Amino acid sequence: MQGAFMANRKSASGRKPRNLEQVAGNGLLHRRLFLTRGAAALGAGSLGLLTAARAQELPPWMRIPGAPMTGHGRRARYEEHIQRLTTSAPGTDGSGGSRTPLEALEGMITPSGLHFERHHSGVPDIDPDAHRLLIHGLVDQALFFDMDALSRYPMVSRIQFIECSGNSRLTGLAPEPVSGTCGELHGLVSCSEWTGVPLSILLDEAGLDPSAHWILAEGADAAAMTRSVPLAKAMDDALLAIYQNGERLRPENGYPVRLFLPGYEGNMSVKWLRRIKVTAAPMMTREETSKYTDLLPDGRSLMFTFPMDVKSVITSPSPGLELAGPGLYQISGMAWSGLGRVARVEVSADGGTSWAEAALTEPVLDKAVTRFRMAWRWNGAPAVIMSRAVDETGAVQPARDAIIAAKGVNFAYHYNGIQAWRVGADGQVVNIHV
Amino acid sequence: MIRSLPIILCAGLCSGAFAQESPNLGVPADPEEVAAWDIDIGPDGAGLPAGAGTALEGEAVYAIQCLTCHGPEGNGQLNDVLVGGHGSLTNPAPVKTIGSFWPYATTIFDYIRRSMPYLTPRTLSDDEIYALTAYLLYLNGIIAEDEAMDAEALPAVVMPNRDNFILAYP
């Protein structure tokens, strides 16, 4: 099979393709392409588009001075159509979520304005000067912290993802594949640089009682949403995040301070944090009992399934991004794991018959989105492309069939199956189950 | 001065991911203020306030405060279905309600008090919340219509799905 698709196939531009090494079936090419000469090799096809005549025309923006400086920048007007897709419960406009348009983005960082949202009673308009955080319960001394105080504590910064544990179930657990873009199907995951105060410092200051084993975190939204969090996590790597991607948190991401629990299901990273109660046992809140528990085929449910498992998805090509014709393409996608670093990502272009290792874009960070890329020469025939991530613990992203065989279709949370896209002969990309 | 001891101990004993010094800017909280902020109800009933209510009383509160979003007798029109679904958890389309799924009756009180009604949270009296809790338990066939819910009775209610949860942590 190796090399079968290399034989003198003409590309869309009519020139013979370079002799690139195929590493898996149906045109997947060696990742060396990206590590060395990738940009030049992939970009070569577009150079012929500029005619000599057009190259001599000055574009209008070179004939007059541009716009003045601004106090706060905004996107190019040609990009304003890139929006989150919002859905809300009937009769409400702030109880629901919005999804990141993953197919429109690159790299590892999600722009703050496109970070996914999940709210239970809208976005509160919190005056930071009137906001206080209370730590109480099984502590030596209950303490209030205002934002001025929190801002004086030592801070750390980390690039890490948040994923709603309900992400991807819309298609993964549906009997038939759901039509939608990558963001519509998988956009409840985003990755940011979070800066804030390690929660352990404040818990130490309050003084933990030996009987303490959990904390309850409460938001200052109109739902006063609460989740119980193991004290071990709170003392390990929990942050009180104040900054996101260098600026103060966006209101929809918890302004002025949120809990951030790396790798755990997003609902636990309580936004608009106003209270932490140190407890001996979990409080069995509505969110951790009636929601965010995973219903199994035998009628029992898993409770406290906190970490988000290893996962990946190809963001390009993906539904809505059609291929212009046969030729060289870059397969680009994102991989992440709540258990640690992404170790490798494998890509298939023949529906899973053969796989090749994709290039991971540095930096590859603990519990962060990792960008992977793969060169692909599409021969113009229908193809099924998919990605499979493996994390540093050895956990492998499972096939959809394997998950359903083990957990049924009603568990609703923590679905991390392999996503397949079918590329049609017309270049259209659609969601399929394999 | 009182708080300095645990901090010193922790500096030597704690081996968390962060070894940072604290500027100690927390302001001691007045116990009465803490009590006003602390609205949590534990599964053992800890935190339940004084007061009481029955399903009969709750039906009247429900009609005014809940019916628009949750439908007649909690049938879920428009939003979350609150009643029924018993025995459906192994079905292809399980119906997860308070009666069929929720493991603790105390969670009903806690959730209504902190989050509901959606447009006017924190406006119901404790008696009204007890009454609503009783009404929802009654509609689900878990308690009798005239059975009053209070700080003693509510945590004693055994929810049908209570023993069907498997702890993945610790």
Boltz contact constraints between the chains, C-beta under 6 A:
constraints:
  - contact:
      token1: [A, 89]
      token2: [B, 79]
      max_distance: 6.0
  - contact:
      token1: [A, 90]
      token2: [B, 78]
      max_distance: 6.0
  - contact:
      token1: [A, 90]
      token2: [B, 79]
      max_distance: 6.0
  - contact:
      token1: [A, 91]
      token2: [B, 69]
      max_distance: 6.0
  - contact:
      token1: [A, 91]
      token2: [B, 78]
      max_distance: 6.0
  - contact:
      token1: [A, 134]
      token2: [B, 37]
      max_distance: 6.0
  - contact:
      token1: [A, 136]
      token2: [B, 34]
      max_distance: 6.0
  - contact:
      token1: [A, 140]
      token2: [B, 6]
      max_distance: 6.0
  - contact:
      token1: [A, 141]
      token2: [B, 3]
      max_distance: 6.0
  - contact:
      token1: [A, 141]
      token2: [B, 28]
      max_distance: 6.0
  - contact:
      token1: [A, 142]
      token2: [B, 29]
      max_distance: 6.0
  - contact:
      token1: [A, 142]
      token2: [B, 34]
      max_distance: 6.0
  - contact:
      token1: [A, 143]
      token2: [B, 26]
      max_distance: 6.0
  - contact:
      token1: [A, 144]
      token2: [B, 27]
      max_distance: 6.0
  - contact:
      token1: [A, 144]
      token2: [B, 29]
      max_distance: 6.0
  - contact:
      token1: [A, 145]
      token2: [B, 26]
      max_distance: 6.0
  - contact:
      token1: [A, 149]
      token2: [B, 25]
      max_distance: 6.0
  - contact:
      token1: [A, 152]
      token2: [B, 23]
      max_distance: 6.0
  - contact:
      token1: [A, 152]
      token2: [B, 25]
      max_distance: 6.0
  - contact:
      token1: [A, 154]
      token2: [B, 20]
      max_distance: 6.0
  - contact:
      token1: [A, 198]
      token2: [B, 18]
      max_distance: 6.0
  - contact:
      token1: [A, 200]
      token2: [B, 16]
      max_distance: 6.0
  - contact:
      token1: [A, 200]
      token2: [B, 18]
      max_distance: 6.0
  - contact:
      token1: [A, 201]
      token2: [B, 20]
      max_distance: 6.0
  - contact:
      token1: [A, 201]
      token2: [B, 22]
      max_distance: 6.0
  - contact:
      token1: [A, 204]
      token2: [B, 10]
      max_distance: 6.0
  - contact:
      token1: [A, 205]
      token2: [B, 22]
      max_distance: 6.0
  - contact:
      token1: [A, 205]
      token2: [B, 24]
      max_distance: 6.0
  - contact:
      token1: [A, 205]
      token2: [B, 26]
      max_distance: 6.0
  - contact:
      token1: [A, 207]
      token2: [B, 6]
      max_distance: 6.0
  - contact:
      token1: [A, 222]
      token2: [B, 121]
      max_distance: 6.0
  - contact:
      token1: [A, 223]
      token2: [B, 115]
      max_distance: 6.0
  - contact:
      token1: [A, 224]
      token2: [B, 114]
      max_distance: 6.0
  - contact:
      token1: [A, 235]
      token2: [B, 16]
      max_distance: 6.0
  - contact:
      token1: [A, 236]
      token2: [B, 16]
      max_distance: 6.0
  - contact:
      token1: [A, 236]
      token2: [B, 17]
      max_distance: 6.0
  - contact:
      token1: [A, 237]
      token2: [B, 17]
      max_distance: 6.0
  - contact:
      token1: [A, 275]
      token2: [B, 37]
      max_distance: 6.0
  - contact:
      token1: [A, 283]
      token2: [B, 40]
      max_distance: 6.0
  - contact:
      token1: [A, 283]
      token2: [B, 42]
      max_distance: 6.0
  - contact:
      token1: [A, 284]
      token2: [B, 43]
      max_distance: 6.0
  - contact:
      token1: [A, 284]
      token2: [B, 104]
      max_distance: 6.0
  - contact:
      token1: [A, 284]
      token2: [B, 107]
      max_distance: 6.0
  - contact:
      token1: [A, 286]
      token2: [B, 107]
      max_distance: 6.0
  - contact:
      token1: [A, 286]
      token2: [B, 111]
      max_distance: 6.0
  - contact:
      token1: [A, 289]
      token2: [B, 103]
      max_distance: 6.0
  - contact:
      token1: [A, 289]
      token2: [B, 107]
      max_distance: 6.0
  - contact:
      token1: [A, 290]
      token2: [B, 101]
      max_distance: 6.0
  - contact:
      token1: [A, 290]
      token2: [B, 102]
      max_distance: 6.0
  - contact:
      token1: [A, 299]
      token2: [B, 89]
      max_distance: 6.0
  - contact:
      token1: [A, 299]
      token2: [B, 90]
      max_distance: 6.0
  - contact:
      token1: [A, 300]
      token2: [B, 164]
      max_distance: 6.0
  - contact:
      token1: [A, 300]
      token2: [B, 166]
      max_distance: 6.0
  - contact:
      token1: [A, 301]
      token2: [B, 165]
      max_distance: 6.0
  - contact:
      token1: [A, 302]
      token2: [B, 166]
      max_distance: 6.0
  - contact:
      token1: [A, 302]
      token2: [B, 168]
      max_distance: 6.0
  - contact:
      token1: [A, 303]
      token2: [B, 165]
      max_distance: 6.0
  - contact:
      token1: [A, 303]
      token2: [B, 167]
      max_distance: 6.0
  - contact:
      token1: [A, 304]
      token2: [B, 167]
      max_distance: 6.0
  - contact:
      token1: [A, 304]
      token2: [B, 168]
      max_distance: 6.0
  - contact:
      token1: [A, 304]
      token2: [B, 169]
      max_distance: 6.0
  - contact:
      token1: [A, 305]
      token2: [B, 168]
      max_distance: 6.0
  - contact:
      token1: [A, 410]
      token2: [B, 94]
      max_distance: 6.0
